[in-house]
Amino acid sequence: MSPNYYLAADGGGSKVQAILYDEDFNIIRTGKMTGTNVLFKPVEDVRTEMDNMVDDLLKGIPKLVSVDFCLVGSDGYFQDALTRRMEVDAFHRYSEPRMGLAAAFCESGVLALSGTGSDAFVVKDGKSLATVGGWGPLFGDEGSGYDIGLRSIKAAIYAHEGRRPPTLMTDMIMEKFGLDNLWHIIFHMNNNPNARHEIASVAVITAQAAAMGDKVALDVYRHAAHEMALQVIAVIRRVGDVWDGPVVTMGGAWKGSPVMLNAFADEVKATYPAAEIIRPVYDPVVGCIVIRALGEGLTMPEIRERLQGKFDPYLCR
C-alpha cells in the first residue's frame, strides 16, 4: 500500500516555498520559485515557474491527499498546475495571518507581517478579526522589506549628494547592481517588471551595513520598527483597549537586524505591557502543515512533537 502524500505551499511577493511530505511528516521533496503576486510579476512568468516547480515536486507521486497553501495573487494558477498533472483529493487555502500564527503554534494572537510587503492582523481561533496595512508599495508597505530597501536606496542617494550623512550602503548598492554611477539606478529600476522585488532585495545590504554599525542603516531599521509598531497598535485598538496575548513577528524583514525587533518590542510594550512579542518557530509554509494536522484532530503539543527534528531546514532563524 502506497503512503499518503501531502503538499504545503506558501508564497508572496518574493518567494514560494513548497514541501511534499508523507503521513508520518517525513519530507519527501521540496520546491521553490520566486514571487507569485501577479500585480508585480508577469502572469506568464508566474505560470512557467509554477509549472516547473510542480513538475520537479511531483515526480513519481501518484496522487495527493491534501494540498494546503497560501499563495498571494495566484492561487488559481497553482491549483490548475496541480490538477493538470494528477488527482488531488482536497485543496485548502489559508489566510496569511492564520498560517503565520500556526507557524508559531498559536491559534489566536496578533500577526505583525513584514516581508516584501507589510500588514498587521488580529486573529482569534483561526479567524481574522481586524486588519491594518496591506496597501501595497504605492500607498503603504511601511516597515516592510520593500520599504527598508527603498529607504536604503534613498539614504544612499542623499549621502551621495551630501544631503544626509555618509553610509556604507552607497558603495554596496552600486556594487550590487553593477553601477559605476549611482544615477544609473534610475535606468535599472524604471520599466523593470521586477523592480519591487529588486528594491526589497536591498534590505540584505541594509542588514549587512547595520551589522557593521552603520548609523544610517540602523536608523532605517528603527524607522521600520516604528511603522510596524504603529500598525500593530492600531489593529489591536480595532478590537479593544487591552492586549495580553502573543504578537508574532513574521516575515523576512524581521531577520535583518535585532535592532528592528527590539525597537518594535519596546514601542508595542510601552502601550500594551502584557503583550508577548515572539518569533515563529518555523517558516510560514510549515503553518499550513500545522493547520492541516489540527483539522485531523492532533493537538498543538502533539504536532510540535511530531514535527521536531523533521522540519529543521524551515526553523525560523
Helices and strands as residue ranges (DSSP letters): E 5-11, E 15-22, E 27-34, H 43-57, E 63-64, E 66-71, H 75-83, E 87-88, E 91-93, H 96-102, E 109-114, E 118-124, E 127-133, H 136-139, H 145-161, H 169-176, G 182-184, H 185-189, H 195-201, H 203-211, H 215-237, E 246-250, G 252-255, H 258-271, E 276-278, H 284-295, H 300-307, G 312-314
